[in-house]
Amino acid sequence: MERKIIVIVGPTCSGKTKIGISLAKKLHTEIISADSRQIFKYLNIGTAKPTTDELQLVKHHFIDLLEPDKEYNVSKFETEALKIIDELLERGKIPIVVGGSGLYIKALVEGIFDSVDVDEEFREELKQKREKFGNEYLYEELKKVDPQSASKMLPQNWKRVMRALEVYHLTGEPIWKIQENYERKVDYNFVQFGLNWDRKILYANIESRVDEMIENGLVNEVKNVLANGFSKNLNALNTVGYKEIISHLGNEITLERAIELIKRNTRRFAKRQMTWFRKSKKIQWLACDENITSEQLVSLIIKKM
């Protein structure tokens, strides 16, 4: 039997959740969420997490698993998601992966290298340098030894920068070279679909989504997370929607300005997501507009799978 997995990707506000649920109901299966923020508890409105009703319609994996101060990474996701995929396939179900976190999708579909040991002493040294000199310092250090990897990262992604420096320190090779020689042996057939919207419509959807988030209580959601003792500096809260509201609650900006920034930064995030996904030649893009229904898209996916 062919070990087929359906993958639905797209930028934020493209309707992935709705399509995924409709498809899962049609195929009587379950959803694996590939979203690096929805895995955290309490972050509901700002991450556009499926509602309680939606979660009751179809079983979702990797939703509400961790406290916001817990560490999680793409390597863990790959390992744990593949285990769930195997379990679903053994039960005769076609797993459906839904998400916009490009690195999580890539790890699942292609595999991600993570076999080089951790050097705790060197890592601590890098952390101290970061605290003293900032993210840019580590980034410049990486550019010296591995400019190719650095060109694909941003200074604020300091954990990735630090890992690349650590791999070079341990192996003498750039991380991309080791990753290039790594091949995961799996016998899955990942059938990938992307939701492709006209940019103007997508941006209009983003505007509406942000307004709905504010109306639904995003400010109070952030207040409650902080009131429960979670630091505003957590990586989980370094997310569009949360960081702007945190600035507002700290009296750094007005609520109106926070909303403007959330809309702007969400548009930028959506653009980066599309840039990432368009690099893949294996994604079948589905043209979406205001006239197409979820049922039509689901029928199209079933036809193409």
Solvent accessible surface area in square Angstrom, and as a share of the most:
residue,aa,sasa,rsa
1,M,188,0.84
2,E,102,0.46
3,R,66,0.24
4,K,35,0.15
5,I,0,0.00
6,I,0,0.00
7,V,0,0.00
8,I,0,0.00
9,V,0,0.00
10,G,0,0.00
11,P,1,0.01
12,T,25,0.14
13,C,11,0.07
14,S,3,0.02
15,G,31,0.30
16,K,26,0.11
17,T,41,0.24
18,K,131,0.56
19,I,7,0.04
20,G,0,0.00
21,I,10,0.05
22,S,33,0.21
23,L,0,0.00
24,A,1,0.00
25,K,101,0.43
26,K,129,0.55
27,L,45,0.22
28,H,143,0.64
29,T,10,0.06
30,E,14,0.06
31,I,3,0.02
32,I,0,0.00
33,S,6,0.04
34,A,0,0.00
35,D,34,0.18
36,S,30,0.19
37,R,47,0.17
38,Q,17,0.07
39,I,2,0.01
40,F,13,0.05
41,K,69,0.29
42,Y,85,0.32
43,L,0,0.00
44,N,67,0.34
45,I,43,0.22
46,G,10,0.10
47,T,17,0.10
48,A,33,0.25
49,K,18,0.08
50,P,11,0.07
51,T,77,0.45
52,T,95,0.55
53,D,101,0.52
54,E,48,0.22
55,L,51,0.26
56,Q,143,0.63
57,L,102,0.51
58,V,7,0.04
59,K,118,0.50
60,H,27,0.12
61,H,30,0.13
62,F,9,0.04
63,I,18,0.09
64,D,55,0.28
65,L,90,0.45
66,L,41,0.20
67,E,50,0.22
68,P,3,0.02
69,D,73,0.38
70,K,110,0.47
71,E,121,0.54
72,Y,38,0.14
73,N,72,0.37
74,V,22,0.13
75,S,25,0.16
76,K,90,0.38
77,F,1,0.00
78,E,14,0.06
79,T,92,0.54
80,E,70,0.32
81,A,0,0.00
82,L,25,0.12
83,K,133,0.56
84,I,29,0.15
85,I,0,0.00
86,D,47,0.24
87,E,77,0.34
88,L,1,0.01
89,L,9,0.05
90,E,143,0.64
91,R,134,0.49
92,G,56,0.54
93,K,54,0.23
94,I,49,0.25
95,P,0,0.00
96,I,0,0.00
97,V,0,0.00
98,V,14,0.08
99,G,4,0.04
100,G,8,0.08
101,S,22,0.14
102,G,12,0.12
103,L,49,0.24
104,Y,19,0.07
105,I,7,0.04
106,K,78,0.33
107,A,0,0.00
108,L,1,0.00
109,V,23,0.13
110,E,101,0.45
111,G,8,0.08
112,I,27,0.14
113,F,18,0.07
114,D,72,0.37
115,S,83,0.54
116,V,23,0.13
117,D,110,0.57
118,V,70,0.40
119,D,34,0.18
120,E,122,0.55
121,E,147,0.66
122,F,34,0.14
123,R,61,0.22
124,E,85,0.38
125,E,76,0.34
126,L,7,0.03
127,K,81,0.34
128,Q,106,0.47
129,K,61,0.26
130,R,69,0.25
131,E,142,0.64
132,K,156,0.66
133,F,108,0.45
134,G,27,0.26
135,N,43,0.22
136,E,100,0.45
137,Y,72,0.27
138,L,1,0.00
139,Y,31,0.12
140,E,76,0.34
141,E,48,0.22
142,L,0,0.00
143,K,87,0.37
144,K,149,0.63
145,V,55,0.32
146,D,3,0.01
147,P,86,0.54
148,Q,81,0.36
149,S,6,0.04
150,A,1,0.01
151,S,85,0.55
152,K,136,0.58
153,M,18,0.08
154,L,84,0.42
155,P,24,0.15
156,Q,104,0.46
157,N,56,0.29
158,W,58,0.20
159,K,80,0.34
160,R,86,0.31
161,V,1,0.00
162,M,7,0.03
163,R,42,0.15
164,A,0,0.00
165,L,15,0.07
166,E,0,0.00
167,V,0,0.00
168,Y,74,0.28
169,H,93,0.42
170,L,70,0.35
171,T,57,0.33
172,G,47,0.45
173,E,63,0.28
174,P,22,0.14
175,I,16,0.08
176,W,71,0.25
177,K,84,0.36
178,I,33,0.17
179,Q,67,0.30
180,E,127,0.57
181,N,122,0.63
182,Y,83,0.32
183,E,135,0.61
184,R,36,0.13
185,K,177,0.75
186,V,61,0.35
187,D,99,0.51
188,Y,35,0.13
189,N,56,0.28
190,F,29,0.12
191,V,15,0.09
192,Q,8,0.04
193,F,0,0.00
194,G,0,0.00
195,L,0,0.00
196,N,45,0.23
197,W,51,0.18
198,D,80,0.41
199,R,139,0.51
200,K,170,0.72
201,I,38,0.19
202,L,10,0.05
203,Y,53,0.20
204,A,56,0.43
205,N,47,0.24
206,I,0,0.00
207,E,63,0.28
208,S,60,0.39
209,R,66,0.24
210,V,2,0.01
211,D,57,0.30
212,E,92,0.41
213,M,18,0.08
214,I,37,0.19
215,E,142,0.64
216,N,105,0.54
217,G,20,0.20
218,L,0,0.00
219,V,26,0.15
220,N,88,0.45
221,E,19,0.08
222,V,0,0.00
223,K,97,0.41
224,N,90,0.46
225,V,1,0.01
226,L,51,0.25
227,A,88,0.68
228,N,100,0.51
229,G,67,0.64
230,F,29,0.12
231,S,56,0.36
232,K,114,0.48
233,N,124,0.64
234,L,33,0.16
235,N,78,0.40
236,A,2,0.02
237,L,1,0.00
238,N,85,0.44
239,T,25,0.14
240,V,30,0.17
241,G,1,0.01
242,Y,0,0.00
243,K,83,0.35
244,E,8,0.03
245,I,0,0.00
246,I,21,0.11
247,S,29,0.19
248,H,42,0.19
249,L,51,0.25
250,G,46,0.44
251,N,142,0.73
252,E,123,0.55
253,I,43,0.22
254,T,82,0.47
255,L,53,0.26
256,E,116,0.52
257,R,106,0.39
258,A,0,0.00
259,I,35,0.18
260,E,96,0.43
261,L,26,0.13
262,I,3,0.01
263,K,31,0.13
264,R,82,0.30
265,N,23,0.12
266,T,14,0.08
267,R,67,0.25
268,R,125,0.46
269,F,76,0.32
270,A,1,0.01
271,K,109,0.46
272,R,128,0.47
273,Q,14,0.06
274,M,28,0.13
275,T,81,0.47
276,W,83,0.29
277,F,4,0.02
278,R,114,0.42
279,K,142,0.60
280,S,37,0.24
281,K,187,0.79
282,K,147,0.62
283,I,14,0.07
284,Q,65,0.29
285,W,69,0.24
286,L,3,0.01
287,A,82,0.64
288,C,9,0.05
289,D,62,0.32
290,E,139,0.63
291,N,131,0.67
292,I,49,0.25
293,T,63,0.36
294,S,13,0.08
295,E,119,0.53
296,Q,101,0.45
297,L,8,0.04
298,V,6,0.04
299,S,65,0.42
300,L,59,0.30
301,I,0,0.00
302,I,58,0.30
303,K,172,0.73
304,K,92,0.39
305,M,49,0.22
